[in-house]
Amino acid sequence: MNLKKQLTAFILTAMASAALFAGDLPDELKDVPAEKIIDFSRFIYGPQKADDPESPTGKAAVYVPAKNAKNYGGIGMGVYTISKKQVVGFIRPKAANEKYNWYKIPRKGKDIEFPGGRHNTQVYLENWRIGAWVPEDVKGKYDCWILVKVQGPFYVAGSAKENKLFLARVLLVPLE
């Protein structure tokens, strides 16, 4: 490995470790060493980026569904590899509240790998309008965790707020 790649890996690990020690991990990851968790929240995309004081990072990508959007009964989220045209995982959970919640995107199989490569693996939500690109040097078998907040009657029954989806964090944890 050349020096540039070594330094990049070191810096990314240090940044991830600093963010992870903020105490906002899901309970299932509390015993996983910080150096094993890949936080690639800086690769989040969406139609808007906004300051959000409820987010552990202080920021989030925001998606506002169209007024005529079809509601499929939950928040669609998944992981897709473009080169293999393969869904790595998918889930459509119903939101219980209007706070940030961690969701693990269930894998479709233990043998499915992230192939690596630029813009080759994508974590997506709500019809691909918001999500994150997995860094090109990430290859192998991982579980994906995302930190999401939703609001409004489109997502939470009885809500009087404007319909919005917020994505604040995306983590990868290698399978053991």
Residue pairs with C-beta under 8 A, 6 or more apart in sequence:
1 9
5 137
9 137
12 38
12 135
13 35
15 39
16 34
16 35
16 37
16 38
16 39
17 34
17 35
19 39
19 41
19 57
20 34
20 37
20 39
21 34
22 56
24 56
24 147
24 169
25 37
25 102
25 171
26 102
26 104
26 145
28 104
29 37
29 145
29 171
29 173
32 173
36 173
36 174
37 171
37 172
37 173
38 135
38 138
38 142
38 171
38 172
38 173
39 169
39 170
39 171
40 132
40 133
40 134
40 135
40 138
40 170
40 171
40 172
41 57
41 132
41 168
41 169
41 170
41 171
43 132
43 133
43 134
43 135
43 170
44 61
44 130
44 131
44 132
44 167
44 168
44 170
45 61
45 130
45 131
45 132
45 133
46 61
46 62
46 63
46 129
46 130
46 131
46 167
47 61
47 62
47 63
47 64
47 129
47 130
48 61
48 62
48 63
48 64
49 59
49 60
49 61
49 62
50 59
50 60
50 61
50 62
50 166
51 58
51 59
52 58
52 59
52 60
52 62
52 149
52 166
52 168
54 99
54 100
54 149
55 100
55 147
55 149
55 166
55 168
56 100
56 147
56 168
56 169
57 168
57 169
59 168
60 149
60 166
60 167
60 168
61 130
61 166
61 167
61 168
62 130
62 164
62 165
62 166
63 125
63 126
63 129
63 130
63 164
63 165
63 167
64 162
64 163
64 164
64 165
65 126
65 154
65 163
65 165
69 154
71 154
72 92
73 92
73 94
74 92
74 93
74 94
74 95
75 92
75 93
75 94
75 95
75 103
75 125
75 126
75 148
75 150
75 155
75 165
76 90
76 92
76 125
76 126
76 127
77 90
77 91
77 92
77 93
77 103
77 105
77 123
77 124
77 125
77 126
77 146
77 148
78 87
78 88
78 89
78 90
78 91
78 105
78 123
78 124
79 87
79 88
79 89
79 90
79 105
79 121
79 122
79 123
79 124
79 144
80 86
80 87
80 88
80 121
80 122
80 124
81 88
81 114
81 115
81 120
81 121
81 122
82 119
82 120
82 121
82 122
83 115
83 117
83 120
84 115
86 112
87 108
88 105
88 107
88 108
88 112
88 114
88 121
88 144
89 105
89 106
89 107
89 108
89 112
89 144
90 105
90 106
90 108
91 103
91 104
91 105
91 106
93 103
95 101
95 150
95 155
95 156
96 156
97 156
98 149
98 150
98 151
98 156
98 159
98 161
99 149
100 147
100 148
100 149
100 166
100 168
101 147
101 148
101 149
102 145
102 146
102 147
103 145
103 146
103 147
103 148
104 143
104 144
104 145
105 123
105 143
105 144
105 145
105 146
107 143
110 141
110 175
111 141
112 141
113 139
113 140
113 141
114 120
114 121
114 134
114 138
114 139
114 140
114 141
114 142
114 172
115 121
115 139
116 136
116 137
116 138
116 139
117 136
118 136
119 133
119 136
120 134
120 136
121 133
121 134
121 138
122 128
122 131
122 132
122 133
122 134
123 131
123 132
123 133
123 134
123 144
123 146
123 170
124 130
124 131
125 131
125 146
125 148
125 165
125 167
126 165
130 165
130 167
131 167
132 167
132 170
134 172
138 172
140 174
140 175
141 174
141 175
142 172
142 173
142 174
142 175
143 172
143 173
143 175
144 170
144 171
144 172
145 169
145 170
145 171
145 172
145 173
146 167
146 169
146 170
146 171
147 167
147 168
147 169
147 170
148 165
148 166
148 167
148 168
149 165
149 166
149 168
150 156
150 164
150 165
150 166
151 159
151 161
151 162
151 163
151 164
152 159
152 161
152 162
152 163
152 164
153 159
153 160
153 163
154 163
155 163
155 165
